[in-house]
Amino acid sequence: MTAHFPLTDDQAAKAHYRSLFDSLVFNFGDYNILVADGVGSRDGETFIIGYRPAPREILICEGFGQGGSGRGRVTQISDMDVSQAIVDSEAHSVGMITTRGETFEFRASPSASALADGRILQLDQTLDVADFLDFMRVFEGEMA
């Protein structure tokens, strides 16, 4: 018999966001993900960001509403699609303009929350944010 242990809030929040991402993305297992909040003109939006180093690509899933509820849509951005990228490590924020004219501004805080099963769950994504900012610095360096 296998013992079943309840998920921590962090594990449940990660599972919630992973489930949303996986429902929208083909080959979803190839991507690291994190949650980000829109800033500037995107203030109040919640994004699920998927990224992978090879082939280098970012998937921006948006339209979930605050806390990750609702139905989303995906914007695919390859390394050839980025015309400008700015990374502010201290603020955990990224700004990006694509060659198609799309603009994304978001902040990936070390902690985030998810609304799942009527509960607000806290998500620790400290390591994920550091990894993503390192990933984005490659784009920023190529644009300089």
N, CA, C and O atoms as a GROMACS GRO file, in nm:
protein
  576
    1MET      N    1   0.084  -0.117   0.000
    1MET     CA    2   0.000   0.000   0.000
    1MET      C    3   0.089   0.124   0.000
    1MET      O    4   0.188   0.130   0.073
    2THR      N    5   0.054   0.220  -0.082
    2THR     CA    6   0.130   0.343  -0.092
    2THR      C    7   0.068   0.449  -0.002
    2THR      O    8  -0.054   0.470  -0.004
    3ALA      N    9   0.151   0.515   0.076
    3ALA     CA   10   0.102   0.622   0.161
    3ALA      C   11   0.082   0.748   0.078
    3ALA      O   12   0.164   0.778  -0.010
    4HIS      N   13  -0.024   0.822   0.103
    4HIS     CA   14  -0.052   0.948   0.034
    4HIS      C   15  -0.039   1.061   0.134
    4HIS      O   16  -0.104   1.062   0.238
    5PHE      N   17   0.044   1.156   0.101
    5PHE     CA   18   0.064   1.269   0.187
    5PHE      C   19   0.003   1.392   0.122
    5PHE      O   20   0.012   1.409   0.001
    6PRO      N   21  -0.060   1.477   0.202
    6PRO     CA   22  -0.119   1.598   0.142
    6PRO      C   23  -0.008   1.689   0.088
    6PRO      O   24   0.103   1.693   0.141
    7LEU      N   25  -0.042   1.762  -0.017
    7LEU     CA   26   0.053   1.856  -0.076
    7LEU      C   27   0.066   1.981   0.011
    7LEU      O   28  -0.032   2.026   0.071
    8THR      N   29   0.185   2.035   0.017
    8THR     CA   30   0.202   2.165   0.081
    8THR      C   31   0.138   2.270  -0.009
    8THR      O   32   0.108   2.242  -0.125
    9ASP      N   33   0.116   2.391   0.043
    9ASP     CA   34   0.062   2.498  -0.040
    9ASP      C   35   0.151   2.525  -0.160
    9ASP      O   36   0.102   2.546  -0.270
   10ASP      N   37   0.283   2.523  -0.138
   10ASP     CA   38   0.378   2.547  -0.247
   10ASP      C   39   0.363   2.440  -0.356
   10ASP      O   40   0.357   2.473  -0.474
   11GLN      N   41   0.356   2.314  -0.316
   11GLN     CA   42   0.342   2.205  -0.413
   11GLN      C   43   0.208   2.214  -0.486
   11GLN      O   44   0.202   2.192  -0.607
   12ALA      N   45   0.102   2.247  -0.414
   12ALA     CA   46  -0.031   2.259  -0.476
   12ALA      C   47  -0.034   2.377  -0.574
   12ALA      O   48  -0.095   2.366  -0.681
   13ALA      N   49   0.030   2.489  -0.538
   13ALA     CA   50   0.034   2.605  -0.628
   13ALA      C   51   0.113   2.572  -0.754
   13ALA      O   52   0.072   2.608  -0.865
   14LYS      N   53   0.227   2.504  -0.739
   14LYS     CA   54   0.306   2.464  -0.855
   14LYS      C   55   0.225   2.370  -0.945
   14LYS      O   56   0.227   2.383  -1.067
   15ALA      N   57   0.156   2.276  -0.885
   15ALA     CA   58   0.073   2.182  -0.961
   15ALA      C   59  -0.039   2.256  -1.035
   15ALA      O   60  -0.071   2.222  -1.149
   16HIS      N   61  -0.097   2.355  -0.970
   16HIS     CA   62  -0.205   2.434  -1.031
   16HIS      C   63  -0.155   2.505  -1.156
   16HIS      O   64  -0.216   2.495  -1.263
   17TYR      N   65  -0.044   2.578  -1.143
   17TYR     CA   66   0.009   2.652  -1.258
   17TYR      C   67   0.062   2.558  -1.366
   17TYR      O   68   0.048   2.587  -1.485
   18ARG      N   69   0.123   2.448  -1.327
   18ARG     CA   70   0.173   2.350  -1.425
   18ARG      C   71   0.056   2.293  -1.504
   18ARG      O   72   0.066   2.274  -1.625
   19SER      N   73  -0.054   2.265  -1.437
   19SER     CA   74  -0.172   2.212  -1.505
   19SER      C   75  -0.228   2.312  -1.607
   19SER      O   76  -0.264   2.273  -1.718
   20LEU      N   77  -0.235   2.440  -1.570
   20LEU     CA   78  -0.281   2.542  -1.664
   20LEU      C   79  -0.189   2.550  -1.785
   20LEU      O   80  -0.236   2.554  -1.899
   21PHE      N   81  -0.058   2.553  -1.760
   21PHE     CA   82   0.040   2.560  -1.868
   21PHE      C   83   0.030   2.438  -1.959
   21PHE      O   84   0.024   2.450  -2.081
   22ASP      N   85   0.027   2.320  -1.898
   22ASP     CA   86   0.023   2.196  -1.974
   22ASP      C   87  -0.102   2.184  -2.061
   22ASP      O   88  -0.098   2.121  -2.167
   23SER      N   89  -0.212   2.245  -2.017
   23SER     CA   90  -0.336   2.237  -2.095
   23SER      C   91  -0.330   2.321  -2.223
   23SER      O   92  -0.410   2.302  -2.314
   24LEU      N   93  -0.234   2.414  -2.230
   24LEU     CA   94  -0.223   2.504  -2.345
   24LEU      C   95  -0.107   2.474  -2.439
   24LEU      O   96  -0.107   2.519  -2.553
   25VAL      N   97  -0.008   2.398  -2.391
   25VAL     CA   98   0.119   2.388  -2.462
   25VAL      C   99   0.150   2.245  -2.502
   25VAL      O  100   0.144   2.153  -2.421
   26PHE      N  101   0.183   2.227  -2.630
   26PHE     CA  102   0.232   2.099  -2.681
   26PHE      C  103   0.377   2.084  -2.635
   26PHE      O  104   0.449   2.183  -2.629
   27ASN      N  105   0.420   1.964  -2.604
   27ASN     CA  106   0.555   1.939  -2.551
   27ASN      C  107   0.582   2.018  -2.424
   27ASN      O  108   0.692   2.067  -2.402
   28PHE      N  109   0.480   2.029  -2.340
   28PHE     CA  110   0.489   2.110  -2.219
   28PHE      C  111   0.601   2.069  -2.125
   28PHE      O  112   0.650   2.152  -2.049
   29GLY      N  113   0.641   1.943  -2.128
   29GLY     CA  114   0.746   1.895  -2.037
   29GLY      C  115   0.883   1.951  -2.068
   29GLY      O  116   0.974   1.940  -1.985
   30ASP      N  117   0.902   2.012  -2.185
   30ASP     CA  118   1.031   2.069  -2.223
   30ASP      C  119   1.058   2.204  -2.158
   30ASP      O  120   1.169   2.256  -2.170
   31TYR      N  121   0.959   2.261  -2.091
   31TYR     CA  122   0.969   2.399  -2.044
   31TYR      C  123   0.977   2.409  -1.892
   31TYR      O  124   0.908   2.337  -1.820
   32ASN      N  125   1.062   2.500  -1.845
   32ASN     CA  126   1.057   2.545  -1.707
   32ASN      C  127   0.948   2.652  -1.703
   32ASN      O  128   0.928   2.722  -1.802
   33ILE      N  129   0.879   2.664  -1.592
   33ILE     CA  130   0.776   2.767  -1.583
   33ILE      C  131   0.790   2.850  -1.456
   33ILE      O  132   0.848   2.806  -1.356
   34LEU      N  133   0.735   2.969  -1.463
   34LEU     CA  134   0.720   3.054  -1.346
   34LEU      C  135   0.602   3.147  -1.367
   34LEU      O  136   0.554   3.162  -1.479
   35VAL      N  137   0.557   3.209  -1.260
   35VAL     CA  138   0.443   3.299  -1.263
   35VAL      C  139   0.495   3.442  -1.254
   35VAL      O  140   0.587   3.470  -1.177
   36ALA      N  141   0.436   3.532  -1.333
   36ALA     CA  142   0.477   3.672  -1.331
   36ALA      C  143   0.354   3.761  -1.334
   36ALA      O  144   0.249   3.723  -1.386
   37ASP      N  145   0.369   3.879  -1.279
   37ASP     CA  146   0.262   3.979  -1.280
   37ASP      C  147   0.296   4.088  -1.379
   37ASP      O  148   0.411   4.133  -1.386
   38GLY      N  149   0.198   4.130  -1.456
   38GLY     CA  150   0.218   4.237  -1.551
   38GLY      C  151   0.247   4.370  -1.483
   38GLY      O  152   0.198   4.397  -1.373
   39VAL      N  153   0.326   4.452  -1.548
   39VAL     CA  154   0.353   4.588  -1.501
   39VAL      C  155   0.328   4.684  -1.616
   39VAL      O  156   0.312   4.642  -1.731
   40GLY      N  157   0.324   4.813  -1.586
   40GLY     CA  158   0.298   4.912  -1.689
   40GLY      C  159   0.160   4.892  -1.750
   40GLY      O  160   0.061   4.884  -1.678
   41SER      N  161   0.155   4.884  -1.881
   41SER     CA  162   0.027   4.867  -1.950
   41SER      C  163  -0.037   4.731  -1.924
   41SER      O  164  -0.155   4.711  -1.953
   42ARG      N  165   0.039   4.636  -1.869
   42ARG     CA  166  -0.013   4.501  -1.841
   42ARG      C  167  -0.041   4.481  -1.692
   42ARG      O  168  -0.059   4.368  -1.647
   43ASP      N  169  -0.044   4.591  -1.615
   43ASP     CA  170  -0.066   4.583  -1.471
   43ASP      C  171  -0.196   4.510  -1.441
   43ASP      O  172  -0.298   4.534  -1.505
   44GLY      N  173  -0.192   4.421  -1.344
   44GLY     CA  174  -0.310   4.345  -1.305
   44GLY      C  175  -0.324   4.212  -1.377
   44GLY      O  176  -0.410   4.132  -1.340
   45GLU      N  177  -0.243   4.186  -1.478
   45GLU     CA  178  -0.248   4.058  -1.549
   45GLU      C  179  -0.153   3.958  -1.483
   45GLU      O  180  -0.050   3.996  -1.428
   46THR      N  181  -0.189   3.832  -1.491
   46THR     CA  182  -0.102   3.723  -1.444
   46THR      C  183  -0.056   3.645  -1.566
   46THR      O  184  -0.137   3.607  -1.651
   47PHE      N  185   0.074   3.621  -1.574
   47PHE     CA  186   0.132   3.544  -1.683
   47PHE      C  187   0.192   3.416  -1.628
   47PHE      O  188   0.243   3.414  -1.516
   48ILE      N  189   0.185   3.310  -1.705
   48ILE     CA  190   0.265   3.191  -1.680
   48ILE      C  191   0.368   3.190  -1.791
   48ILE      O  192   0.334   3.183  -1.909
   49ILE      N  193   0.495   3.196  -1.753
   49ILE     CA  194   0.604   3.204  -1.848
   49ILE      C  195   0.669   3.067  -1.858
   49ILE      O  196   0.714   3.011  -1.758
   50GLY      N  197   0.673   3.013  -1.978
   50GLY     CA  198   0.747   2.890  -2.004
   50GLY      C  199   0.871   2.924  -2.084
   50GLY      O  200   0.866   3.005  -2.176
   51TYR      N  201   0.982   2.863  -2.050
   51TYR     CA  202   1.106   2.892  -2.123
   51TYR      C  203   1.192   2.768  -2.129
   51TYR      O  204   1.190   2.683  -2.040
   52ARG      N  205   1.270   2.761  -2.237
   52ARG     CA  206   1.364   2.651  -2.252
   52ARG      C  207   1.486   2.700  -2.328
   52ARG      O  208   1.475   2.787  -2.414
   53PRO      N  209   1.602   2.643  -2.296
   53PRO     CA  210   1.725   2.690  -2.360
   53PRO      C  211   1.749   2.635  -2.500
   53PRO      O  212   1.818   2.699  -2.580
   54ALA      N  213   1.693   2.518  -2.534
   54ALA     CA  214   1.721   2.460  -2.665
   54ALA      C  215   1.597   2.387  -2.718
   54ALA      O  216   1.552   2.292  -2.654
   55PRO      N  217   1.542   2.427  -2.830
   55PRO     CA  218   1.572   2.554  -2.894
   55PRO      C  219   1.525   2.668  -2.804
   55PRO      O  220   1.423   2.656  -2.736
   56ARG      N  221   1.600   2.776  -2.803
   56ARG     CA  222   1.573   2.887  -2.712
   56ARG      C  223   1.439   2.950  -2.747
   56ARG      O  224   1.416   2.996  -2.859
   57GLU      N  225   1.351   2.949  -2.648
   57GLU     CA  226   1.214   2.991  -2.674
   57GLU      C  227   1.146   3.031  -2.543
   57GLU      O  228   1.177   2.978  -2.436
   58ILE      N  229   1.055   3.125  -2.555
   58ILE     CA  230   0.972   3.169  -2.443
   58ILE      C  231   0.827   3.154  -2.485
   58ILE      O  232   0.791   3.190  -2.597
   59LEU      N  233   0.746   3.103  -2.396
   59LEU     CA  234   0.602   3.098  -2.418
   59LEU      C  235   0.538   3.183  -2.310
   59LEU      O  236   0.558   3.158  -2.190
   60ILE      N  237   0.462   3.282  -2.350
   60ILE     CA  238   0.395   3.368  -2.254
   60ILE      C  239   0.247   3.334  -2.258
   60ILE      O  240   0.178   3.358  -2.357
   61CYS      N  241   0.201   3.276  -2.149
   61CYS     CA  242   0.060   3.238  -2.136
   61CYS      C  243  -0.008   3.348  -2.055
   61CYS      O  244   0.032   3.380  -1.944
   62GLU      N  245  -0.111   3.404  -2.113
   62GLU     CA  246  -0.179   3.516  -2.048
   62GLU      C  247  -0.330   3.497  -2.056
   62GLU      O  248  -0.381   3.408  -2.123
   63GLY      N  249  -0.401   3.585  -1.984
   63GLY     CA  250  -0.546   3.580  -1.986
   63GLY      C  251  -0.604   3.493  -1.876
   63GLY      O  252  -0.720   3.452  -1.883
   64PHE      N  253  -0.525   3.466  -1.773
   64PHE     CA  254  -0.573   3.382  -1.663
   64PHE      C  255  -0.641   3.460  -1.553
   64PHE      O  256  -0.716   3.402  -1.474
   65GLY      N  257  -0.619   3.591  -1.546
   65GLY     CA  258  -0.671   3.669  -1.435
   65GLY      C  259  -0.578   3.657  -1.316
   65GLY      O  260  -0.486   3.575  -1.316
   66GLN      N  261  -0.603   3.737  -1.215
   66GLN     CA  262  -0.517   3.736  -1.098
   66GLN      C  263  -0.531   3.604  -1.023
   66GLN      O  264  -0.643   3.557  -1.001
   67GLY      N  265  -0.420   3.545  -0.986
   67GLY     CA  266  -0.421   3.419  -0.913
   67GLY      C  267  -0.427   3.298  -1.002
   67GLY      O  268  -0.429   3.185  -0.953
   68GLY      N  269  -0.430   3.316  -1.133
   68GLY     CA  270  -0.424   3.203  -1.224
   68GLY      C  271  -0.556   3.133  -1.246
   68GLY      O  272  -0.560   3.010  -1.251
   69SER      N  273  -0.663   3.208  -1.260
   69SER     CA  274  -0.792   3.147  -1.292
   69SER      C  275  -0.835   3.196  -1.429
   69SER      O  276  -0.794   3.304  -1.472
   70GLY      N  277  -0.917   3.120  -1.496
   70GLY     CA  278  -0.965   3.160  -1.628
   70GLY      C  279  -0.895   3.085  -1.739
   70GLY      O  280  -0.812   2.998  -1.714
   71ARG      N  281  -0.930   3.120  -1.862
   71ARG     CA  282  -0.875   3.053  -1.981
   71ARG      C  283  -0.766   3.140  -2.041
   71ARG      O  284  -0.782   3.261  -2.053
   72GLY      N  285  -0.657   3.078  -2.078
   72GLY     CA  286  -0.542   3.155  -2.127
   72GLY      C  287  -0.518   3.140  -2.276
   72GLY      O  288  -0.582   3.059  -2.343
   73ARG      N  289  -0.424   3.219  -2.325
   73ARG     CA  290  -0.376   3.210  -2.462
   73ARG      C  291  -0.223   3.218  -2.457
   73ARG      O  292  -0.166   3.267  -2.359
   74VAL      N  293  -0.158   3.170  -2.562
   74VAL     CA  294  -0.013   3.157  -2.561
   74VAL      C  295   0.049   3.240  -2.674
   74VAL      O  296   0.000   3.238  -2.787
   75THR      N  297   0.156   3.312  -2.641
   75THR     CA  298   0.239   3.380  -2.741
   75THR      C  299   0.374   3.311  -2.741
   75THR      O  300   0.440   3.302  -2.638
   76GLN      N  301   0.415   3.263  -2.856
   76GLN     CA  302   0.542   3.194  -2.872
   76GLN      C  303   0.647   3.293  -2.921
   76GLN      O  304   0.624   3.365  -3.019
   77ILE      N  305   0.762   3.297  -2.852
   77ILE     CA  306   0.869   3.389  -2.889
   77ILE      C  307   0.999   3.310  -2.898
   77ILE      O  308   1.051   3.263  -2.797
   78SER      N  309   1.052   3.298  -3.019
   78SER     CA  310   1.180   3.230  -3.037
   78SER      C  311   1.292   3.333  -3.023
   78SER      O  312   1.266   3.453  -3.014
   79ASP      N  313   1.415   3.286  -3.023
   79ASP     CA  314   1.527   3.379  -3.011
   79ASP      C  315   1.533   3.476  -3.129
   79ASP      O  316   1.589   3.585  -3.115
   80MET      N  317   1.478   3.440  -3.243
   80MET     CA  318   1.478   3.528  -3.360
   80MET      C  319   1.368   3.634  -3.353
   80MET      O  320   1.368   3.729  -3.431
   81ASP      N  321   1.273   3.618  -3.260
   81ASP     CA  322   1.159   3.708  -3.250
   81ASP      C  323   1.181   3.825  -3.155
   81ASP      O  324   1.099   3.917  -3.152
   82VAL      N  325   1.289   3.825  -3.078
   82VAL     CA  326   1.311   3.929  -2.978
   82VAL      C  327   1.389   4.044  -3.041
   82VAL      O  328   1.502   4.026  -3.086
   83SER      N  329   1.328   4.162  -3.043
   83SER     CA  330   1.400   4.278  -3.096
   83SER      C  331   1.464   4.360  -2.984
   83SER      O  332   1.564   4.427  -3.006
   84GLN      N  333   1.406   4.355  -2.864
   84GLN     CA  334   1.464   4.424  -2.750
   84GLN      C  335   1.425   4.352  -2.622
   84GLN      O  336   1.310   4.309  -2.607
   85ALA      N  337   1.520   4.340  -2.531
   85ALA     CA  338   1.494   4.281  -2.400
   85ALA      C  339   1.570   4.359  -2.295
   85ALA      O  340   1.686   4.394  -2.314
   86ILE      N  341   1.502   4.386  -2.185
   86ILE     CA  342   1.563   4.457  -2.073
   86ILE      C  343   1.534   4.376  -1.947
   86ILE      O  344   1.419   4.339  -1.921
   87VAL      N  345   1.638   4.348  -1.870
   87VAL     CA  346   1.626   4.271  -1.746
   87VAL      C  347   1.669   4.359  -1.630
   87VAL      O  348   1.778   4.416  -1.633
   88ASP      N  349   1.584   4.370  -1.528
   88ASP     CA  350   1.617   4.440  -1.405
   88ASP      C  351   1.617   4.337  -1.294
   88ASP      O  352   1.512   4.303  -1.239
   89SER      N  353   1.736   4.287  -1.260
   89SER     CA  354   1.748   4.179  -1.162
   89SER      C  355   1.700   4.219  -1.023
   89SER      O  356   1.639   4.138  -0.953
   90GLU      N  357   1.727   4.342  -0.984
   90GLU     CA  358   1.686   4.386  -0.851
   90GLU      C  359   1.534   4.390  -0.837
   90GLU      O  360   1.481   4.355  -0.731
   91ALA      N  361   1.465   4.431  -0.940
   91ALA     CA  362   1.318   4.437  -0.938
   91ALA      C  363   1.254   4.308  -0.986
   91ALA      O  364   1.131   4.297  -0.986
   92HIS      N  365   1.335   4.211  -1.028
   92HIS     CA  366   1.285   4.083  -1.082
   92HIS      C  367   1.194   4.106  -1.202
   92HIS      O  368   1.094   4.035  -1.219
   93SER      N  369   1.227   4.206  -1.284
   93SER     CA  370   1.137   4.239  -1.394
   93SER      C  371   1.204   4.227  -1.530
   93SER      O  372   1.327   4.235  -1.543
   94VAL      N  373   1.120   4.207  -1.630
   94VAL     CA  374   1.165   4.190  -1.768
   94VAL      C  375   1.073   4.272  -1.858
   94VAL      O  376   0.952   4.274  -1.841
   95GLY      N  377   1.134   4.340  -1.955
   95GLY     CA  378   1.060   4.406  -2.060
   95GLY      C  379   1.107   4.350  -2.193
   95GLY      O  380   1.226   4.327  -2.212
   96MET      N  381   1.014   4.328  -2.284
   96MET     CA  382   1.052   4.265  -2.410
   96MET      C  383   0.962   4.319  -2.522
   96MET      O  384   0.842   4.337  -2.504
   97ILE      N  385   1.025   4.344  -2.637
   97ILE     CA  386   0.953   4.381  -2.758
   97ILE      C  387   0.989   4.278  -2.864
   97ILE      O  388   1.107   4.247  -2.884
   98THR      N  389   0.888   4.225  -2.933
   98THR     CA  390   0.913   4.126  -3.036
   98THR      C  391   0.924   4.195  -3.173
   98THR      O  392   0.887   4.311  -3.189
   99THR      N  393   0.974   4.122  -3.269
   99THR     CA  394   0.983   4.172  -3.406
   99THR      C  395   0.844   4.191  -3.466
   99THR      O  396   0.830   4.257  -3.569
  100ARG      N  397   0.741   4.134  -3.404
  100ARG     CA  398   0.602   4.151  -3.449
  100ARG      C  399   0.537   4.273  -3.385
  100ARG      O  400   0.420   4.303  -3.412
  101GLY      N  401   0.614   4.344  -3.298
  101GLY     CA  402   0.560   4.463  -3.233
  101GLY      C  403   0.489   4.436  -3.102
  101GLY      O  404   0.433   4.529  -3.043
  102GLU      N  405   0.489   4.314  -3.054
  102GLU     CA  406   0.426   4.282  -2.926
  102GLU      C  407   0.516   4.330  -2.814
  102GLU      O  408   0.638   4.320  -2.822
  103THR      N  409   0.454   4.383  -2.708
  103THR     CA  410   0.528   4.432  -2.593
  103THR      C  411   0.482   4.357  -2.469
  103THR      O  412   0.362   4.341  -2.444
  104PHE      N  413   0.579   4.310  -2.391
  104PHE     CA  414   0.550   4.242  -2.266
  104PHE      C  415   0.635   4.303  -2.156
  104PHE      O  416   0.756   4.320  -2.171
  105GLU      N  417   0.571   4.336  -2.046
  105GLU     CA  418   0.641   4.384  -1.926
  105GLU      C  419   0.585   4.306  -1.808
  105GLU      O  420   0.463   4.303  -1.786
  106PHE      N  421   0.674   4.243  -1.733
  106PHE     CA  422   0.626   4.167  -1.618
  106PHE      C  423   0.732   4.157  -1.510
  106PHE      O  424   0.851   4.173  -1.535
  107ARG      N  425   0.685   4.128  -1.389
  107ARG     CA  426   0.771   4.109  -1.273
  107ARG      C  427   0.746   3.968  -1.220
  107ARG      O  428   0.633   3.928  -1.194
  108ALA      N  429   0.855   3.894  -1.206
  108ALA     CA  430   0.849   3.757  -1.154
  108ALA      C  431   0.900   3.759  -1.010
  108ALA      O  432   1.020   3.745  -0.986
  109SER      N  433   0.810   3.776  -0.917
  109SER     CA  434   0.848   3.785  -0.776
  109SER      C  435   0.889   3.648  -0.722
  109SER      O  436   0.839   3.545  -0.768
  110PRO      N  437   0.979   3.648  -0.624
  110PRO     CA  438   1.020   3.521  -0.564
  110PRO      C  439   0.905   3.444  -0.499
  110PRO      O  440   0.913   3.323  -0.481
  111SER      N  441   0.798   3.515  -0.463
  111SER     CA  442   0.680   3.446  -0.411
  111SER      C  443   0.559   3.493  -0.490
  111SER      O  444   0.550   3.609  -0.530
  112ALA      N  445   0.468   3.402  -0.512
  112ALA     CA  446   0.346   3.431  -0.586
  112ALA      C  447   0.232   3.355  -0.518
  112ALA      O  448   0.255   3.275  -0.428
  113SER      N  449   0.112   3.380  -0.563
  113SER     CA  450  -0.002   3.308  -0.507
  113SER      C  451  -0.088   3.251  -0.618
  113SER      O  452  -0.085   3.297  -0.732
  114ALA      N  453  -0.164   3.151  -0.582
  114ALA     CA  454  -0.257   3.088  -0.676
  114ALA      C  455  -0.390   3.069  -0.605
  114ALA      O  456  -0.394   3.040  -0.485
  115LEU      N  457  -0.498   3.086  -0.677
  115LEU     CA  458  -0.630   3.059  -0.625
  115LEU      C  459  -0.673   2.924  -0.680
  115LEU      O  460  -0.700   2.911  -0.800
  116ALA      N  461  -0.680   2.824  -0.593
  116ALA     CA  462  -0.717   2.689  -0.636
  116ALA      C  463  -0.806   2.626  -0.530
  116ALA      O  464  -0.777   2.633  -0.411
  117ASP      N  465  -0.912   2.565  -0.575
  117ASP     CA  466  -1.007   2.498  -0.485
  117ASP      C  467  -1.056   2.591  -0.375
  117ASP      O  468  -1.077   2.549  -0.261
  118GLY      N  469  -1.075   2.719  -0.410
  118GLY     CA  470  -1.126   2.816  -0.314
  118GLY      C  471  -1.026   2.862  -0.210
  118GLY      O  472  -1.062   2.931  -0.115
  119ARG      N  473  -0.900   2.824  -0.226
  119ARG     CA  474  -0.796   2.863  -0.130
  119ARG      C  475  -0.691   2.945  -0.201
  119ARG      O  476  -0.666   2.927  -0.320
  120ILE      N  477  -0.629   3.034  -0.128
  120ILE     CA  478  -0.514   3.108  -0.180
  120ILE      C  479  -0.388   3.034  -0.135
  120ILE      O  480  -0.363   3.018  -0.016
  121LEU      N  481  -0.311   2.990  -0.232
  121LEU     CA  482  -0.191   2.911  -0.206
  121LEU      C  483  -0.067   2.995  -0.234
  121LEU      O  484  -0.063   3.069  -0.332
  122GLN      N  485   0.032   2.984  -0.149
  122GLN     CA  486   0.158   3.058  -0.166
  122GLN      C  487   0.258   2.971  -0.240
  122GLN      O  488   0.274   2.852  -0.210
  123LEU      N  489   0.327   3.032  -0.336
  123LEU     CA  490   0.423   2.963  -0.420
  123LEU      C  491   0.561   3.026  -0.401
  123LEU      O  492   0.576   3.147  -0.417
  124ASP      N  493   0.661   2.944  -0.368
  124ASP     CA  494   0.798   2.991  -0.358
  124ASP      C  495   0.867   2.960  -0.491
  124ASP      O  496   0.886   2.843  -0.526
  125GLN      N  497   0.905   3.064  -0.564
  125GLN     CA  498   0.971   3.045  -0.693
  125GLN      C  499   1.104   3.120  -0.698
  125GLN      O  500   1.145   3.168  -0.804
  126THR      N  501   1.169   3.130  -0.584
  126THR     CA  502   1.296   3.202  -0.574
  126THR      C  503   1.399   3.149  -0.674
  126THR      O  504   1.459   3.227  -0.748
  127LEU      N  505   1.420   3.019  -0.677
  127LEU     CA  506   1.519   2.960  -0.768
  127LEU      C  507   1.476   2.973  -0.914
  127LEU      O  508   1.560   2.995  -1.002
  128ASP      N  509   1.347   2.959  -0.939
  128ASP     CA  510   1.295   2.971  -1.076
  128ASP      C  511   1.315   3.112  -1.130
  128ASP      O  512   1.350   3.130  -1.247
  129VAL      N  513   1.293   3.213  -1.046
  129VAL     CA  514   1.308   3.351  -1.089
  129VAL      C  515   1.455   3.379  -1.124
  129VAL      O  516   1.484   3.441  -1.226
  130ALA      N  517   1.546   3.335  -1.039
  130ALA     CA  518   1.690   3.355  -1.066
  130ALA      C  519   1.730   3.288  -1.198
  130ALA      O  520   1.803   3.347  -1.277
  131ASP      N  521   1.682   3.167  -1.221
  131ASP     CA  522   1.712   3.094  -1.344
  131ASP      C  523   1.656   3.167  -1.466
  131ASP      O  524   1.724   3.180  -1.567
  132PHE      N  525   1.532   3.215  -1.456
  132PHE     CA  526   1.469   3.285  -1.568
  132PHE      C  527   1.541   3.416  -1.600
  132PHE      O  528   1.562   3.448  -1.716
  133LEU      N  529   1.578   3.492  -1.498
  133LEU     CA  530   1.649   3.618  -1.522
  133LEU      C  531   1.783   3.592  -1.590
  133LEU      O  532   1.824   3.669  -1.677
  134ASP      N  533   1.853   3.486  -1.550
  134ASP     CA  534   1.977   3.448  -1.619
  134ASP      C  535   1.949   3.413  -1.765
  134ASP      O  536   2.023   3.454  -1.854
  135PHE      N  537   1.841   3.339  -1.789
  135PHE     CA  538   1.800   3.302  -1.924
  135PHE      C  539   1.773   3.428  -2.008
  135PHE      O  540   1.816   3.436  -2.123
  136MET      N  541   1.704   3.525  -1.951
  136MET     CA  542   1.668   3.647  -2.024
  136MET      C  543   1.788   3.737  -2.048
  136MET      O  544   1.789   3.813  -2.145
  137ARG      N  545   1.889   3.730  -1.962
  137ARG     CA  546   2.009   3.813  -1.982
  137ARG      C  547   2.079   3.778  -2.112
  137ARG      O  548   2.146   3.863  -2.170
  138VAL      N  549   2.064   3.655  -2.159
  138VAL     CA  550   2.122   3.616  -2.288
  138VAL      C  551   2.058   3.701  -2.400
  138VAL      O  552   2.129   3.752  -2.486
  139PHE      N  553   1.926   3.714  -2.397
  139PHE     CA  554   1.858   3.798  -2.496
  139PHE      C  555   1.902   3.942  -2.483
  139PHE      O  556   1.929   4.008  -2.584
  140GLU      N  557   1.909   3.991  -2.361
  140GLU     CA  558   1.948   4.129  -2.338
  140GLU      C  559   2.089   4.155  -2.393
  140GLU      O  560   2.113   4.258  -2.456
  141GLY      N  561   2.181   4.062  -2.368
  141GLY     CA  562   2.318   4.077  -2.416
  141GLY      C  563   2.329   4.074  -2.567
  141GLY      O  564   2.411   4.145  -2.625
  142GLU      N  565   2.246   3.994  -2.632
  142GLU     CA  566   2.248   3.986  -2.778
  142GLU      C  567   2.194   4.111  -2.843
  142GLU      O  568   2.229   4.140  -2.957
  143MET      N  569   2.109   4.184  -2.774
  143MET     CA  570   2.049   4.304  -2.830
  143MET      C  571   2.140   4.425  -2.813
  143MET      O  572   2.122   4.527  -2.880
  144ALA      N  573   2.239   4.415  -2.724
  144ALA     CA  574   2.326   4.532  -2.694
  144ALA      C  575   2.420   4.562  -2.809
  144ALA      O  576   2.499   4.655  -2.802
   0.00000   0.00000   0.00000
